[in-house]
Amino acid sequence: LIRIYPDSDDTLRYLNTLYEGNSPYELDFWQPPTHVGAIVDVTVAPFDAPIFVRDLESKKLNYVVAVNDLEKQISGRRSVTGKKISMWIDAGIHAREWIAPATAMYIVHENRMWRKNRRPATCKRHHFHTVCCAGVDLNRNFDWFWSCKSVIV
């Protein structure tokens, strides 16, 4: 796992061309290139890693090898294949529950993991780096830059 720190628009353009698939290397982007200052995480096939690192050095990109052998890290973790997560929804049992089956079908087919209060990322300069927030998760980070001077009331 290689962590790259794009510090210019040229670097960002180069990383975007790699991200779009115009790459001679076998890459898997965990964090895609979005803007200057945002961390880009990339995994590289073992046979491409030395050449890719040499390419990063020749282009004078700031990078860190975060995990040297990702396969060893992953294989050391325990497997969770033994647990089968399931959910039981009772609906339409009683004759007078006319809306319950429709509600159950809505719950089953609705993507409940998507936060409906998301908006495009806003980035702020914070000390020596840029902090970005892709909307607000009302259960967790509601106080991010809360009550700043730029808030319109």
Buried (B, 14 or more C-beta within 10 A) or exposed (E): BBBBBBEEEEBBEBBBEBBEEEBEBEBEBEEBBBEBBBBBBBBBEEEBBEEBBEBBEEEEBEBEEBBEEBEEEEEEEEEEEEEEEEEEEEBBEEEEEEEBEEEBEEEEEEEEEEEEEEEEEEBEEEEEEEBEBEBBEEEEEEEEEEEEEEEEE
